[in-house]
Amino acid sequence: MADAPYAPRRIRVLPSWLLGRAAARGHRLVAEALATEGMRMMHHAVLSAVAETGPVSQAELGRIVGIDPKDMVTVVTDLQRGGLVTRTPDPRDRRKNAVEVSAEGRRVLRRTQKLGDRANDELTAALTPAEREQLIGLLTRIVRPADGADGAGKGAGG
């Protein structure tokens, strides 16, 4: 781990330290990959959520992705300016905006998802396919311990 900061041997073997270093490397690889398309990670996460949940209010979108409402307005505005989403009055509640992915947003999302997949492949390149699957299962159990063993390996992405 040449790019990791120095830590004493006792610290370097702690799961919390190793997970932090792995996460930092993964974020860097994905951020660099997305940047080749002019996309930031938060924008990609929001665009992915809009495509998955489609027409969705900004408030609900913020809850789904875990973004403060003020920050969500900025991200959605950026995505709208780029022609990646549309924002129209919600037909069920005209006081709210419904956000939906545009055709251009879907095209960009297909490209950025491939870039993210390649970055994650690079992150886990030292592992066999079986080890990658096991890693995802173990990390899922760490991230969502209440899911128990039956949630292992499911739904882990990014």
C-alpha positions as CSV (number, residue, x, y, z in Angstrom):
1,M,0.0,0.0,0.0
2,A,2.4,2.6,-1.2
3,D,-0.1,5.4,-1.3
4,A,-1.3,4.8,2.3
5,P,-0.1,7.1,5.1
6,Y,2.3,5.6,7.6
7,A,0.8,3.7,10.5
8,P,2.4,1.5,13.1
9,R,2.2,-2.2,12.5
10,R,-0.4,-2.7,15.2
11,I,-2.7,-0.2,13.3
12,R,-2.0,-1.6,9.8
13,V,-3.6,-4.9,10.7
14,L,-6.8,-3.5,12.1
15,P,-9.9,-4.2,9.9
16,S,-11.0,-0.6,10.4
17,W,-7.7,0.8,9.1
18,L,-7.6,-1.6,6.2
19,L,-11.2,-0.8,5.3
20,G,-10.5,2.9,5.4
21,R,-7.5,2.6,3.1
22,A,-9.4,0.3,0.7
23,A,-12.3,2.7,0.7
24,A,-10.0,5.7,0.0
25,R,-8.4,3.9,-2.9
26,G,-11.7,2.8,-4.3
27,H,-13.1,6.3,-4.1
28,R,-10.0,7.7,-5.8
29,L,-10.2,5.2,-8.6
30,V,-13.9,5.7,-9.2
31,A,-13.7,9.5,-8.9
32,E,-10.8,9.5,-11.5
33,A,-12.8,7.3,-13.8
34,L,-15.9,9.4,-13.6
35,A,-14.0,12.6,-14.1
36,T,-13.1,11.4,-17.6
37,E,-16.8,11.9,-18.4
38,G,-16.9,15.2,-16.4
39,M,-19.0,13.5,-13.7
40,R,-18.5,13.8,-9.9
41,M,-19.3,10.9,-7.6
42,M,-22.2,12.6,-5.9
43,H,-23.8,13.5,-9.2
44,H,-23.3,9.9,-10.4
45,A,-25.0,8.6,-7.3
46,V,-28.0,10.9,-7.7
47,L,-28.3,10.2,-11.4
48,S,-28.2,6.4,-10.7
49,A,-30.9,6.8,-8.0
50,V,-33.1,8.9,-10.4
51,A,-32.7,6.2,-13.1
52,E,-33.5,3.4,-10.7
53,T,-36.5,5.1,-8.9
54,G,-37.6,7.4,-11.7
55,P,-39.8,10.2,-11.3
56,V,-39.0,11.0,-7.8
57,S,-39.3,14.1,-5.7
58,Q,-36.1,15.9,-4.7
59,A,-37.0,15.4,-1.0
60,E,-37.4,11.6,-1.5
61,L,-34.2,11.5,-3.6
62,G,-32.3,13.2,-0.8
63,R,-33.5,10.5,1.7
64,I,-32.7,7.7,-0.7
65,V,-29.1,8.9,-1.4
66,G,-28.6,10.5,2.0
67,I,-27.9,14.0,0.9
68,D,-28.9,17.2,2.7
69,P,-31.8,18.9,0.9
70,K,-29.8,22.1,0.2
71,D,-27.0,20.0,-1.4
72,M,-29.6,18.0,-3.4
73,V,-31.0,21.1,-5.0
74,T,-27.5,22.0,-6.2
75,V,-26.8,18.5,-7.5
76,V,-30.1,18.2,-9.3
77,T,-29.6,21.7,-10.8
78,D,-26.2,20.7,-12.1
79,L,-27.6,17.5,-13.6
80,Q,-30.5,19.5,-15.2
81,R,-28.1,22.1,-16.6
82,G,-26.2,19.2,-18.2
83,G,-29.4,17.9,-19.8
84,L,-29.1,14.7,-17.7
85,V,-32.4,15.0,-15.8
86,T,-35.7,16.9,-16.1
87,R,-37.4,18.6,-13.2
88,T,-41.1,19.2,-13.5
89,P,-44.0,19.8,-11.1
90,D,-45.0,16.5,-9.5
91,P,-48.6,15.7,-10.8
92,R,-49.5,14.3,-7.3
93,D,-48.3,17.4,-5.4
94,R,-47.7,20.5,-7.5
95,R,-45.6,22.0,-4.6
96,K,-42.9,19.4,-5.3
97,N,-40.7,18.8,-8.2
98,A,-40.5,15.4,-9.8
99,V,-37.0,14.5,-11.1
100,E,-36.6,12.1,-14.0
101,V,-33.6,10.9,-16.0
102,S,-33.4,12.2,-19.6
103,A,-32.4,10.2,-22.7
104,E,-29.0,11.9,-22.5
105,G,-28.8,11.1,-18.8
106,R,-29.3,7.4,-19.6
107,R,-26.6,7.5,-22.2
108,V,-24.2,9.2,-19.8
109,L,-25.1,6.8,-17.1
110,R,-24.4,3.7,-19.2
111,R,-20.9,5.1,-19.9
112,T,-20.2,6.1,-16.3
113,Q,-21.4,2.8,-14.9
114,K,-18.9,1.0,-17.2
115,L,-16.2,3.4,-16.0
116,G,-17.2,2.7,-12.3
117,D,-17.2,-1.1,-13.0
118,R,-13.7,-0.9,-14.5
119,A,-12.4,1.1,-11.5
120,N,-13.9,-1.5,-9.1
121,D,-12.2,-4.2,-11.2
122,E,-8.9,-2.4,-10.8
123,L,-9.5,-2.1,-7.1
124,T,-10.1,-5.9,-6.7
125,A,-7.6,-7.0,-9.4
126,A,-5.5,-9.0,-7.0
127,L,-8.5,-11.2,-6.1
128,T,-10.0,-14.2,-7.9
129,P,-13.7,-13.9,-9.0
130,A,-14.6,-16.2,-6.0
131,E,-12.6,-14.0,-3.7
132,R,-14.4,-10.9,-5.1
133,E,-17.7,-12.5,-4.4
134,Q,-16.7,-13.4,-0.9
135,L,-15.3,-9.9,-0.3
136,I,-18.7,-8.4,-1.3
137,G,-20.5,-10.8,1.0
138,L,-18.3,-10.0,3.9
139,L,-18.4,-6.3,3.4
140,T,-22.2,-6.4,3.0
141,R,-22.4,-8.2,6.4
142,I,-20.2,-5.5,8.0
143,V,-22.1,-2.6,6.5
144,R,-25.6,-4.1,7.2
145,P,-25.1,-6.5,10.2
146,A,-28.9,-6.7,10.8
147,D,-29.3,-8.4,7.4
148,G,-27.5,-11.4,8.7
149,A,-26.1,-14.2,6.6
150,D,-29.0,-14.3,4.1
151,G,-28.1,-10.8,2.8
152,A,-24.5,-11.7,2.1
153,G,-23.3,-10.9,-1.3
154,K,-26.6,-9.2,-2.4
155,G,-27.0,-5.6,-3.4
156,A,-23.4,-4.5,-3.0
157,G,-22.5,-2.2,-5.8
158,G,-20.8,1.1,-6.4
